[in-house]
Amino acid sequence: MPNKGLIMMRVLFRRPRGALLTCAALFTAMAVAASAASISERAGPFQACLDGRFEKWVDARAALVVNEDPKAGDIDDAAVAKWAVAALEACRAQAGGGDQALEERFTRHVAHWRQHIYDRVQSIRERTRPD
């Protein structure tokens, strides 16, 4: 019995367009993987500081929600924006400078703070759920 993957490749490569699409998909996947690796490899002290501060902040906010603390509701976009500005300033000072592209990416990432907290709460609840 022939290998199913090989049959699919033969079918796709019979048509020039199929071969082109297959190659394009393969090269796109390789480029995305290489890009992700290069970003994580070059994470310097500024990005490490931002990532660390954000993770601690999300953990703290999620803990308030999980523990049903009334302070969990004492947050809004303005408060998060103030926190983000303070985190950027602290990390610039700690790392000896900043990076405009990283700052923009951090700001866009923090803008989805509700989803990050929700995801962390779900993760905590799943881990602590009895079997």
N, C-alpha and C positions, 0 to 999 in steps of 0.2 A: 504494500500500500504506500503510495507516494506521500511525502510530507505535505501537509495542508498548506504550510507557509510557502513552500516552493511553488505550489500550484497557484497560490494567490499572486506571487511575484511574477510568474509566467503570464498570467492573465493581464496583470497591470502593464508589463513590459511589452506586450504585443502592440499596444497603442503608444505612440510617441508621447501623447499627452499624459497617459498614466505613468510613464517612466519619469516624465518631468515633474509631475505632482509628487511622486514618491521621493524623488531626490530633493525636491524643495522642502518637503516635510522633514526629511532626515536632517538636512542642513540647518533648518530652523531649530529643531530640537537640540542639535549640537551647539548652536550659537547661544541659545538660552541657557544651557547648562554651563557653558564657558563664561558667560556674562555673570551668572550668579556666583560662580566660584571666584571670579576675579574681584567682585565686590566684597565678598566675605574675607578674602585673603588680604585685602588692603585696608581693612578696618583699623584705623589708627586710634590713638587715645581719645580724640574728640568724639568719634562715633561710638567707641566703647563706653565713654561716659554717658552719652545720650541714651544709648540702649539700656545701660544699667539703671539710670535714673527712671526711665520710663517703665521698665519692668517692675522696679520697686514700687512705683506709684500705682501701677495697675494692680499689683498684688495687694497693696494696702486698701485701695478702693474696693476691690473684690471681697476682701475679708470683711469690710463693713457690711456689704450686701449679704454675704453668707451668714454673718452673725446677727442679721436683722437690726443693726445699729441705726438709730434715727439719723445719725450723721451721714448715712449713705445717701440721703436725698438732698443734702446741703451742697450741691454742686451744680454748676451750669456752665455753658460755653465760655462765659467771661472768666470764671474762676479757673477753668482749664487753660485758657489763653494766658492768664497771669502766671500760672504754674509753668507753662511751656517757655515763656520768656525768661523766667527765673532759671529754669534748667539750662537753657541755651547760654545765658550769661555765666552761670557757674561752670559749665563745661568749657566754655571759651577760656575762662580764667585758669581752670585746672589743666587744660591741654596746651595752653600758651597760644591760643588762636582758634579760629573757627574755619569753616568751609561753607561757602554760600550754598552749594548744591546739597550738602548734607543737611544744612539748616532747613532748606525748603522741603526736602524729603521728610525730615523729622516733623515739621509743621503739618504737612499733609497727613502723615501717619497719626499724629496726635488728634487731628480733626475728627477721626473716627473713634474717639475715646469711648463712647457708649458701647460700640460693638466689641472693642477690646476687653472692656470690663465684663460685659455679658459672656463673652467666650471664656474668660478666666473663671467666672462664677460657675458656668456649666462644667468646666473641667474639674473644679474643686468638688462640686456636688457629685459628679460621676465617680471620682476617686474615693469619696467618703460614703458612698451609698453602700448599705449592707448587701451582701450577696444573697 
